[in-house]
Amino acid sequence: MAAAWQDVVRDAAAVREAAAVAVDAALLAGVLMRTGEQPNASDVVNYAPFTLLPSAVPRALFEQAYAVQQDFNLLVDAVSQNREFLEQTLASTIKVDDFTARLFRIYKQVLEEGLAQTVFLGINRSDYMFDCGLEGTAALRQIEINTIAASFGGLTSRTADVHRLVLNVLGKSEEASQLLPNNPAKGLALGIAKAWELYGSQRAVVMFLVEDVQRNIFDQRCIENELWNRRIRVVRKRFRDVFEQGSLDASRRLHMDGQEVAVVYYREGYVPQVYDEQNWEARLLLERSRAVKCPDIATQLAGTKKVQQELSRQGTLEKLLPGHPEAIARIRATFAGLYSLDEGEEGDRMAATAIADPNRFVLKPQREGGGNNLYGEELREVLEKIKDSPERTSYILMDKIRPQPALNYLLRAHSPLQVSECISELGIFGVYVRQGRELVLNRAAGHLLRTKAIEHADGGVAAGVAVLDTPFLV
C-alpha cells in the first residue's frame, strides 16, 4: 500500500463513506456483471468486484511491462507460424492431454488442407507479478501469456474513473490526478476493426463467439460498442449456433445465418468442458474458413504452458526471433524459473526437487481460465502420484513468486467491508494484425490490474477470487 493511503485504511468512518460512493460510482460508470442467479439476463445486475483504493505499483516495473509488450506480440506471432517448433514442443503433451491433442489435430488438418485465412489478428494479455524474493528488491516476473479470450479489457477501461472519484472524496486530489488513463476496449477494437478492414468486405460482420453462460457480458459490450461506433456490425453466437447455422462457400468464406463473417473473436473455447462433438465440429468449421480468427488455433497453441516453459530454455528465443537481440533481452528479463516435467533425467530431477520443497514451486497444467494451479501440499500429493507416470508431462513447474502484500478493501456485492492483506497481478494487453507475412499493426493496448487477498493462491475476477484494481505508480 502506498504511504499515501495509510491514514485512510484505519479510518473506519472515512472508509465506509468512500465505499458507498465507490459502489455507486462503479454502477454509474458501467463496471457491471450479471448476477450468479440470472447470468443470462440483464434485468438484475450488480457491480463487478473491485478494490476501494488503487494499489501501489512500482513505476519502473510498470514501464518495463509496457515496453516488452510489442516484443511478446512478435514472439507469439512467430511461434504461431513455426510448425516444427509447435510439433516438437507439444509432442509429449499431446500424448497425455486430450484437450491439447484435439486442438493439435485440428491445427494439422487445417495446415494440410491449406490455410484459407490470410489476415491474422492476435489479442493477448501478458500477466505479471512483482517478485520481492529474498533480497526484497521487486522484479517483474511473467506468470503467463493469455492468447485466447483475454478478458476485462472492457471493464478496466472504466475502473480508473471510479478510483479517481474515491481519492477525491478522501481528500487525495493530487494523487487522483496521477492515475493514468486506460482504455483497452478501444485498443482491442482497433485491432478487430483493422482485421475486418483487411478482410475486404463491407457487408461482412464481426462474430463474438460467446459462452452459454454470459455473466461477463458488459466487459464484451464495451468492445462491441467501439465497433458499432465504427459502423462495423457485430453478432454474438455460441458454438451451438455455428454447428446449426454455419457454412462455408466454395472460397471457404464463412456464413452464419446468411451473413458473411469477416472476424471471429473468441470469448469461449479455452477449456475442455465446453467441447462436445458438435462443438469440436463447429471449431473445425471456423478454423477451415477464410474468416480472421482471434485467435487462430496455432495462436491458441502458442499460449499453452508447455510452450511458455520451452520459450525460457536457453537458445529458444534466438531461433524464433533471429535478428532481434534487444527484444530477446527484454523478454528474457521477465521470465520466472520454468521447468519441464517431460520423461527423462531432467524431468525426474525437477519432480524430486518439487516433492522435497513444494513451497518453492507452482505446478501448472495446460489450462486457461484461472483456478487450475497447484501449490504446497496439494502440489506434493499430485506429483507423488504421477511422478513415475507419463501424465506428469501434461504439467510444468514454475518458481513461486513472492510479492509484497499490501492492505486494501475488496468491494464485493453482499460481502462485509473489511481490510485484507492483498497481492496484485498486472496484465498488459497486446494487439497485432498480420497480412500474409507483413505485420501491419503491433502495439500495447492498455493494462489490467487485479488484486486478491493473500489467502487465495489462484484464480481471477471471473473465477470470483480477484477483483478489479487501478495502478497508482510509485
C-alpha positions in Angstrom: 0.0 0.0 0.0 1.3 3.4 -0.9 2.1 5.5 2.1 -0.5 8.0 0.8 -3.3 5.6 2.0 -2.0 4.6 5.4 -4.0 7.3 7.1 -7.2 6.2 5.3 -7.0 2.4 5.8 -7.6 2.6 9.5 -10.2 5.4 9.5 -13.4 3.3 9.6 -15.8 6.3 9.1 -13.9 7.5 6.0 -13.7 4.0 4.6 -17.5 3.5 5.0 -18.3 6.8 3.3 -15.8 6.1 0.5 -17.1 2.6 -0.1 -20.7 3.8 -0.5 -19.5 6.4 -3.0 -17.3 3.9 -4.8 -20.1 1.3 -5.3 -22.5 4.0 -6.8 -19.7 5.3 -9.0 -19.0 1.8 -10.3 -22.7 1.3 -11.2 -22.8 4.8 -12.9 -19.6 4.0 -14.8 -20.8 0.6 -16.0 -18.4 -1.6 -14.1 -21.0 -4.3 -14.1 -21.6 -8.0 -14.2 -24.8 -10.1 -14.3 -25.7 -12.0 -11.2 -25.0 -15.6 -10.5 -28.7 -16.2 -10.1 -29.5 -14.7 -13.5 -26.4 -15.0 -15.6 -28.1 -14.7 -19.0 -30.4 -11.7 -18.2 -29.6 -8.0 -17.6 -32.8 -7.3 -15.7 -30.8 -7.5 -12.4 -27.1 -6.6 -12.5 -24.5 -5.7 -9.9 -21.1 -4.0 -9.8 -18.1 -6.2 -10.7 -15.9 -6.6 -7.6 -13.1 -4.0 -7.2 -10.7 -2.5 -4.7 -11.7 0.5 -2.7 -8.3 2.1 -3.2 -5.9 1.9 -6.2 -2.9 -0.3 -5.4 0.8 0.9 -5.5 2.8 -0.4 -8.4 6.5 0.3 -9.0 6.7 2.8 -11.9 9.8 1.2 -13.3 8.2 -2.3 -13.4 5.0 -0.9 -14.9 7.0 0.8 -17.7 9.1 -2.4 -18.2 5.9 -4.4 -18.7 4.6 -1.9 -21.4 8.0 -1.7 -23.1 8.2 -5.5 -23.7 4.6 -6.0 -24.9 5.3 -5.4 -28.6 8.1 -8.0 -28.3 5.7 -10.5 -26.8 3.3 -9.8 -29.7 6.2 -10.6 -32.1 7.1 -13.7 -30.3 3.5 -15.1 -30.1 3.1 -14.4 -33.8 6.4 -16.1 -34.6 5.5 -19.2 -32.6 2.2 -19.5 -34.3 3.9 -19.7 -37.7 6.5 -22.2 -36.7 5.0 -25.7 -37.3 8.3 -27.5 -36.4 8.6 -25.7 -33.0 5.0 -26.4 -32.1 5.2 -30.1 -33.1 8.4 -30.7 -31.2 7.3 -28.7 -28.1 3.9 -30.3 -27.7 4.9 -33.8 -28.7 5.0 -35.1 -25.2 1.9 -33.1 -24.0 -0.4 -34.3 -26.8 0.2 -37.9 -25.7 -1.3 -37.4 -22.3 -3.5 -34.3 -22.6 -6.6 -35.0 -24.7 -7.7 -31.3 -25.0 -4.3 -30.1 -26.4 -4.3 -33.2 -28.6 -7.7 -32.3 -30.1 -6.6 -28.7 -30.8 -3.4 -30.0 -32.3 -5.3 -32.4 -34.6 -7.4 -29.5 -36.0 -4.2 -27.4 -36.4 -2.6 -30.1 -38.5 -5.7 -30.8 -40.5 -6.1 -27.1 -41.4 -2.4 -26.8 -42.4 -2.6 -29.9 -44.6 -5.8 -28.7 -46.4 -4.0 -25.3 -46.9 -4.8 -22.1 -45.0 -7.7 -20.1 -46.4 -7.1 -17.3 -43.8 -4.7 -14.6 -45.0 -5.2 -11.9 -42.3 -4.2 -12.8 -38.7 -5.3 -11.0 -35.5 -3.7 -11.5 -32.1 -5.2 -10.2 -28.9 -3.2 -11.3 -25.9 -2.6 -10.3 -22.3 0.7 -10.9 -20.6 0.3 -11.2 -16.8 3.0 -10.4 -14.3 3.6 -10.2 -10.5 6.2 -8.2 -8.6 8.6 -10.7 -7.1 10.3 -9.4 -3.9 12.2 -12.7 -3.5 14.8 -13.0 -0.7 16.6 -9.7 -1.4 13.4 -7.6 -1.2 14.0 -5.7 -4.4 10.9 -6.0 -6.6 11.4 -7.6 -10.1 8.8 -8.1 -12.9 8.0 -11.8 -13.4 5.7 -13.1 -16.1 3.0 -15.5 -14.8 1.6 -16.4 -18.2 0.5 -15.0 -21.6 -3.1 -15.5 -22.5 -3.7 -15.8 -26.2 -7.4 -16.6 -26.2 -10.4 -14.8 -24.6 -8.2 -12.4 -22.5 -10.9 -10.7 -20.5 -11.6 -7.5 -18.6 -10.2 -5.1 -21.2 -13.7 -3.5 -21.2 -14.5 -3.1 -17.5 -10.9 -2.0 -16.6 -11.4 0.8 -19.1 -14.0 2.3 -16.7 -12.3 1.5 -13.3 -9.8 4.3 -13.1 -12.6 6.9 -13.1 -14.1 5.2 -10.1 -10.8 5.2 -8.2 -10.2 8.9 -9.2 -13.5 9.8 -7.6 -12.8 7.8 -4.4 -9.4 9.5 -4.0 -11.1 12.9 -4.4 -13.7 12.1 -1.8 -10.9 11.1 0.6 -9.1 14.4 0.1 -6.4 12.9 -2.1 -6.9 15.2 -5.2 -3.2 15.3 -6.1 -3.0 11.5 -6.1 -6.3 11.3 -8.0 -4.8 13.4 -10.8 -1.9 11.0 -11.1 -4.0 7.9 -12.1 -3.2 7.1 -15.7 -5.9 7.0 -18.4 -6.5 3.4 -19.6 -8.8 2.2 -22.4 -8.0 -1.3 -23.6 -11.5 -1.6 -25.0 -10.6 1.0 -27.6 -7.2 -0.6 -28.4 -8.7 -4.1 -28.8 -11.5 -2.8 -31.0 -8.9 -1.0 -33.1 -7.2 -4.4 -33.8 -10.5 -6.1 -34.6 -11.5 -3.2 -36.9 -8.2 -3.3 -38.8 -8.6 -7.1 -39.4 -12.2 -6.5 -40.5 -11.0 -3.8 -43.0 -8.2 -6.0 -44.4 -10.7 -8.9 -44.9 -12.2 -6.7 -47.5 -15.9 -7.0 -47.4 -18.0 -4.0 -46.1 -21.1 -6.2 -45.7 -19.3 -8.8 -43.5 -19.8 -8.9 -39.7 -17.7 -9.5 -36.7 -18.8 -12.5 -34.7 -18.2 -12.7 -31.0 -18.1 -16.4 -30.1 -19.5 -16.4 -26.6 -20.2 -18.8 -23.7 -23.6 -20.3 -22.9 -23.5 -18.6 -19.5 -22.7 -14.9 -20.1 -22.2 -13.2 -16.7 -19.4 -11.0 -18.0 -21.3 -9.6 -21.0 -20.7 -6.0 -20.2 -16.9 -6.4 -20.5 -17.6 -7.7 -24.0 -20.2 -5.0 -24.8 -17.5 -2.3 -24.2 -15.5 -3.6 -27.2 -18.7 -4.3 -29.2 -19.9 -0.7 -28.8 -16.5 0.6 -30.0 -17.0 -1.5 -33.2 -20.6 -0.3 -33.7 -19.3 3.2 -33.3 -17.1 2.5 -36.3 -20.1 1.2 -38.2 -19.0 -2.4 -38.0 -21.8 -4.9 -37.5 -21.4 -7.3 -34.6 -23.2 -10.6 -33.9 -23.0 -12.8 -30.9 -23.1 -16.6 -31.4 -22.3 -19.7 -29.5 -20.6 -22.9 -30.7 -24.0 -24.5 -30.9 -25.2 -21.7 -33.3 -22.1 -22.3 -35.5 -22.9 -26.0 -35.7 -26.5 -25.3 -36.6 -26.2 -22.3 -38.9 -22.6 -22.1 -40.1 -21.4 -23.0 -43.6 -18.5 -22.4 -46.0 -18.9 -21.5 -49.6 -16.6 -22.6 -52.4 -14.0 -19.9 -51.4 -14.3 -21.0 -47.8 -15.9 -17.8 -46.8 -17.8 -18.3 -43.5 -21.6 -17.6 -43.5 -23.8 -17.5 -40.4 -27.5 -17.3 -40.9 -26.9 -15.8 -44.4 -24.3 -13.2 -43.2 -20.7 -13.4 -44.2 -18.3 -13.3 -41.2 -15.1 -11.4 -41.5 -13.7 -11.8 -38.0 -14.4 -14.5 -35.3 -13.4 -13.1 -31.8 -13.3 -16.0 -29.3 -14.5 -15.3 -25.8 -15.0 -19.0 -25.4 -13.2 -22.2 -26.3 -10.3 -22.3 -23.9 -11.4 -25.1 -21.6 -12.2 -28.7 -22.5 -15.6 -28.7 -20.7 -17.2 -26.6 -23.4 -16.4 -29.1 -26.2 -18.8 -31.9 -27.1 -18.5 -33.5 -30.5 -20.8 -30.9 -32.1 -18.7 -28.0 -30.7 -15.5 -29.7 -32.0 -17.1 -29.9 -35.4 -18.0 -26.2 -35.1 -14.4 -25.3 -34.2 -13.1 -27.2 -37.2 -15.5 -25.4 -39.5 -14.3 -22.0 -38.1 -10.7 -22.9 -38.5 -11.1 -24.1 -42.1 -12.8 -20.8 -43.0 -11.2 -17.7 -44.6 -12.5 -15.6 -41.7 -9.9 -13.9 -39.4 -9.9 -16.0 -36.2 -8.8 -14.3 -33.0 -7.0 -16.4 -32.2 -6.5 -19.0 -34.9 -5.8 -22.4 -33.5 -2.0 -22.1 -33.9 -2.0 -19.0 -31.7 -4.1 -20.7 -29.1 -1.5 -23.5 -29.0 1.3 -20.8 -28.8 -0.3 -19.8 -25.4 0.0 -23.2 -23.8 2.0 -23.6 -20.6 4.3 -26.1 -22.3 5.2 -23.6 -24.9 5.8 -21.0 -22.2 8.2 -23.3 -20.4 10.1 -24.2 -23.7 10.5 -20.4 -24.5 12.5 -20.0 -21.3 15.0 -22.6 -22.4 18.4 -21.2 -23.4 18.7 -20.6 -27.2 14.9 -20.9 -28.0 14.2 -17.2 -28.3 17.2 -16.8 -30.6 15.8 -19.4 -33.0 12.3 -17.9 -33.0 13.3 -14.2 -33.2 16.6 -14.1 -35.2 18.0 -10.6 -35.6 16.1 -9.2 -32.5 18.7 -9.3 -29.7 17.2 -6.3 -27.9 13.7 -7.8 -27.9 15.0 -11.1 -26.7 16.8 -9.4 -23.8 13.6 -7.6 -22.8 11.5 -10.8 -23.0 14.1 -12.9 -21.1 14.3 -10.3 -18.3 10.7 -11.0 -17.3 10.9 -14.8 -17.1 10.5 -16.7 -13.9 12.2 -20.1 -13.5 10.2 -22.6 -15.6 11.0 -26.3 -15.7 10.0 -29.3 -17.8 8.5 -32.5 -16.3 9.0 -34.5 -19.5 10.1 -38.1 -19.1 13.8 -38.4 -18.7 16.6 -37.2 -16.3 15.7 -33.5 -16.3 12.1 -34.2 -15.5 12.9 -36.8 -12.9 15.2 -34.3 -11.1 12.7 -31.5 -11.1 9.8 -33.8 -9.9 12.0 -34.9 -7.0 13.1 -31.3 -6.2 9.5 -30.1 -6.1 8.3 -33.0 -3.9 11.1 -32.2 -1.5 10.4 -28.5 -1.4 6.8 -27.9 -2.7 6.6 -24.3 -1.4 9.2 -23.2 -3.8 7.1 -24.0 -6.9 3.8 -23.8 -8.7 2.5 -26.8 -10.6 0.7 -25.6 -13.8 -1.5 -27.8 -16.1 -2.2 -26.9 -19.8 -5.3 -24.9 -18.9 -6.6 -21.4 -19.1 -9.3 -19.6 -17.1 -7.7 -19.5 -13.6 -8.1 -21.8 -10.6 -6.1 -24.7 -12.1 -2.7 -24.3 -10.5 -1.4 -26.4 -7.6 0.6 -25.2 -4.6 2.2 -26.6 -1.4 1.0 -29.9 0.0 -1.5 -30.3 -2.9 1.4 -29.9 -5.4 3.4 -32.6 -3.4 0.4 -35.0 -3.3 -0.3 -34.7 -7.1 3.4 -35.0 -8.0 3.9 -38.1 -5.7 1.0 -39.7 -7.5 2.1 -39.0 -11.1 6.0 -38.8 -10.7 6.5 -42.2 -12.5 3.7 -41.7 -15.0 3.7 -40.1 -18.4 0.8 -37.9 -17.1 3.4 -35.7 -15.4 4.3 -34.3 -18.9 0.9 -32.5 -19.0 2.2 -30.1 -16.3 5.1 -27.7 -16.0 6.8 -26.3 -12.8 7.4 -22.6 -12.2 9.2 -20.9 -9.4 6.7 -19.5 -6.9 6.6 -15.7 -7.0 6.7 -13.8 -3.7 5.1 -10.4 -3.9 4.9 -7.9 -1.1 1.3 -7.8 0.4 -0.4 -4.5 1.0 -3.6 -3.5 2.8 -6.8 -2.7 0.9 -10.6 -3.3 0.9 -12.1 -5.6 -1.6 -15.6 -4.5 -2.5 -18.0 -7.3 -3.4 -21.8 -7.3 -3.5 -23.4 -8.7 -0.3 -20.0 -9.0 1.4 -18.8 -7.3 4.6 -16.5 -4.3 4.4 -13.2 -5.5 5.9 -9.5 -4.8 5.4 -7.4 -7.5 3.7 -3.8 -8.2 3.0 -3.6 -8.3 -0.7 -1.3 -9.0 -3.7 -1.7 -7.7 -7.3 -1.2 -9.0 -10.8 -0.6 -6.7 -13.7 -1.7 -7.6 -17.2 -0.7 -5.7 -20.4 -3.0 -6.2 -23.4 -1.3 -6.5 -26.8 -2.8 -6.4 -30.2 -1.3 -7.2 -33.6 -2.5 -7.7 -37.1 -0.6 -9.6 -39.8 -1.5 -9.7 -43.5 0.4 -12.6 -45.2 3.9 -12.1 -43.9 3.6 -8.4 -43.2 2.9 -7.1 -39.6 0.6 -4.1 -40.2 -0.2 -3.4 -36.5 1.7 -4.1 -33.3 1.0 -2.3 -30.1 0.3 -2.4 -26.4 -3.4 -1.7 -25.9 -3.8 -0.9 -22.2 -3.5 -2.6 -18.8 -5.4 -4.6 -16.2 -4.6 -4.7 -12.5 -6.3 -7.5 -10.5 -5.9 -7.8 -6.7 -6.8 -10.6 -4.3 -6.5 -11.5 -0.7 -3.2 -13.4 0.1 -5.1 -16.5 1.3 -6.3 -17.1 -2.3 -3.4 -18.8 -4.2 -5.0 -18.9 -7.6 -7.9 -17.6 -9.7 -9.1 -14.4 -11.5 -12.0 -12.0 -11.4 -14.4 -14.2 -13.4 -13.5 -17.1 -11.1 -14.7 -15.0 -8.1 -11.3 -14.6 -6.4 -9.5 -11.5 -7.7 -11.1 -8.0 -8.1 -10.5 -5.1 -10.5 -8.0 -2.5 -9.5 -6.1 0.6 -10.8 -2.3 1.1 -10.5 -1.0 4.0 -8.5 2.6 4.4 -9.7 5.2 4.9 -7.0 
